[in-house]
Amino acid sequence: MPDKYHTGTKDEHFDLVSVPYHALQSAACCETYLNDAEQAGDSDLTQFFQEVKSQNQNLAERAKQLLAQRTEQLVAH
């Protein structure tokens, strides 16, 4: 079955490349949300958006590590 985006790349590879992009994009958005919460003096929201940002950064790192491992495996074959 052809991949969903007709990129010539397997779906699982495309997906793995997409995760860091979207996770880091979300982390960048959270910076704005953090600033808004801080300006409003809302410590609960500030903490929440910091957690979301951190989780997205961690997900991006995990995806980059998996991508590096998979790249090494592809090159080795």
Residue pairs with C-beta under 8 A, 6 or more apart in sequence:
3 9
3 10
3 11
3 14
4 11
5 14
7 14
9 17
13 70
16 63
16 66
16 67
16 70
17 67
19 59
19 60
19 63
20 59
20 60
20 63
20 64
20 67
23 56
23 57
23 59
23 60
23 63
24 56
24 57
24 60
26 52
26 53
26 56
27 53
27 56
27 57
27 60
30 49
30 50
30 52
30 53
30 56
31 53
33 45
33 49
33 52
34 46
34 49
34 50
34 53
37 43
37 45
37 46
37 48
37 49
38 46
